[in-house]
Amino acid sequence: MPVSGLVLTVPRAADQAGECSPEALAALRSLAFLELGAAKDGRVSAVLDASDYPSHDAHLATLRALPQVTWIDVVFHDFSDVSDFERPPRRDGGSHGPA
């Protein structure tokens, strides 16, 4: 099962310095494939779990498409238990950066 550790950059709440936007946190909490960790200063730690490689890429695409996510830092990937997969070529050069 592919697993990735992410740090997501989201807008900050307008009325609370340093806090993440409640709308952004709600959008992220609605994603079943994502487990959220600490949220501070407009950044949220998260773990993305997927059943296979194509699902993993689809989940990253979902995150990149969210208007509440302005940047994705991939800090860890573990594909060690995926026995056989062919990684499709990336049209975007492989970046999971700007959403």
Secondary structure as UniProt FT lines:
FT   STRAND          3..9
FT   TURN            17..18
FT   HELIX           22..29
FT   TURN            32..33
FT   STRAND          34..40
FT   TURN            41..42
FT   STRAND          43..49
FT   HELIX           53..65
FT   TURN            67..68
FT   STRAND          71..78
FT   TURN            80..81
FT   TURN            91..94
//
